Structure formats: structure tokens, C-alpha cells
């Protein structure tokens, strides 16, 4: 069951959001929570920004505005290291507003959140607006937002903490910009630009589903390989043996004392001491064991006797 949906403002459509908000699951309402930023030309956006600025002014005086929750959150950001290290505090300020009428009247057209969607019924005096919540961002990660340009996140989140909606929508950027649930550092908008997620093989629901599943499986495999490679590199730096490195090391160890001898169209891979013995040299350790040039030839199935190199 889908518990929440974070959408871009391009998906602001009353009929679509009504369908998601009222969808059923097994005969009961799914209760899907919606998060979507409002457009600047909407009445609800203008109202939310004005209310949020008023709530911030009252909060500075130690007072509250009915239906509003003012919150600040500060995080520490470390810069540089050693003696030059310093910590920067970045504050985010949001205001949560409850039960705003969402008729979405704009300078373009009336947009009602309902089964009819975009319709002139939103102008009727009998039209009943849906009540939604709004989280207005006044300062984002230390940056003060200019009045009239504040981000307004419309939502149906029942939480009393306005940061609940802020964090839920902010997580959407992880999907759009990295599309990597493993958390590895990847390029921005990797899912669209580098994995070609938008190039589905067929313009059908089945084609899009196949492409999406295939791409995400590939991304998961790559993420897993990167994690394995990172761990292997760490073990190798400590002198341990891992994967292909261990195989190559063992292969090098097994063949370290061998040479390749070419004669016309023939070649032989033999130990370097055997090559020395075939040239007539005396290898003391092997001579004690009774080995000679003749035994070397017999070992490899060669007929005849060793050549006279004197």
C-alpha cells in the first residue's frame, strides 16, 4: 500500500490528487498522504505566505497565531580540518498552517480539488473547498528567502510538526537527483541522464514498468558492486587477500619460477632450473635428488637425449 506521495508542482491537478487522496485498498480508504508545492499564482499560496510571515512576527514577540506552528531547526556543518577547522550553524525556519481552503483559484483558471478537477464549479458559491495543510519555508539551511518567494508545500499530513512535511518533500530530491537508495555518491539526476530511465522501449504501461524495473535492478547491482569493491580495497590495503586480486596473486605465485622457451613452431613452459639443466648447468639441489637433463626430457614426454652443449 502506498502511504505517501511527493509530487512536483507540475502535477497540480485537482482530479488527479482527488483520485490519489480517495483511492481504495481492499475495500477501504488507503489514506495516502500527499505532498506538493503550490504555484506562486495561486490564492492559497499568497494567503499561506502572508499568514506565515505574520506568524513569524508574532513568534518573535513570544506569541502564536491560531492554526499556525512556528519551528526552527539548526544543524552544524563542519568545515576544513585541523587547526583551521570551524563549525557553521545553519538554521531552517518553517511555519505549519492547518486547514487552508484549497480552491486553488489562480490568475489562469479555477482549479478545484475534487472529482471534477479543473472546472468552473470552483467559482460557484455552493463550491465546498477541500481543507489542506501548508508548510511555508521562510529560511532554508541558513538562507533567508525573499518575501513573496517562499516555498509553500501543500500536504495532507496529520502531523503537528511542520518539519514532517518539509522533510518528506525534501526526500523527493534524493530520488530525482540521485535515484540511489544505497546512498552512494553519484551524479545529479543520474536516473534520468545517465541511466536513461525516460527512454522506455514502448509507449505503454507495461513498457514503462519493464524499463523502470530493469534500470533499478541494474542500479542496485552497481551499488552492491561499489560497496563490495570499497570493502575489498580496504582489505587489500591491510594486506589481505580478496577476490580477483587473490586469484592473480596466487596465479603469479604458482608461475613465478617458470619460463617459456620457443623453438621454431614449438614452445615449452618449464621451470627455470629445468631450463638451466637442459643447457648443461648443474643445479646442486636437483642433482642431489638424481635429476638430470634426461629426466627433464622424460618428464615432458620428449624423446632422445639432451644435446651436447660442451
C-alpha positions, 0 to 999 in steps of 0.5 A: 500500500502506498502511504505517501506521495511527493509530487512536483508542482507540475502535477497540480491537478485537482482530479488527479490528487482527488483520485490519489487522496480517495483511492481504495485498498481492499475495500477501504480508504488507503489514506495516502498522504500527499505532498506538493508545492503550490504555484506562486499564482495561486490564492492559497499560496499568497494567503499561506505566505502572508499568514506565515510571515505574520506568524513569524512576527508574532513568534518573535514577540513570544506569541502564536497565531491560531492554526499556525506552528512556528519551528526552527531547526539548526544543524552544524556543518563542519568545515576544513580540518585541523587547526583551521577547522570551524563549525557553521550553524545553519538554521531552517525556519518553517511555519505549519498552517492547518486547514487552508481552503484549497480552491486553488483559484489562480490568475489562469483558471479555477482549479478545484480539488475534487472529482471534477478537477479543473472546472468552473464549479470552483467559482460557484458559491455552493463550491465546498473547498477541500481543507489542506495543510501548508508548510511555508519555508521562510529560511532554508539551511541558513538562507533567508528567502525573499518575501513573496518567494517562499516555498509553500508545500501543500500536504495532507499530513496529520502531523503537528510538526511542520518539519514532517512535511518539509522533510518528506518533500525534501526526500523527493530530491534524493530520488530525482537527483540521485535515484540511489537508495544505497546512498552512494555518491553519484551524479545529479539526476543520474536516473534520468541522464545517465541511466536513461530511465525516460527512454522506455522501449514502448509507449505503454504501461507495461513498457514503462514498468519493464524499463523502470524495473530493469534500470533499478535492478541494474542500479542496485547491482552497481551499488552492491558492486561499489560497496563490495569493491570499497570493502575489498580495497580496504582489505587489500590495503591491510594486506589481505587477500580478496577476490580477483586480486587473490586469484592473480596473486596466487596465479603469479605465485604458482608461475613465478619460477617458470619460463617459456622457451620457443623453438621454431613452431614449438614452445615449452613452459618449464621451470627455470632450473629445468631450463638451466639443466637442459643447457648443461648447468648443474643445479646442486639441489636437483642433482642431489635428488638424481635429476638430470637433463634426461629426466627433464626430457622424460618428464615432458614426454620428449624423446632422445637425449639432451644435446651436447652443449660442451 
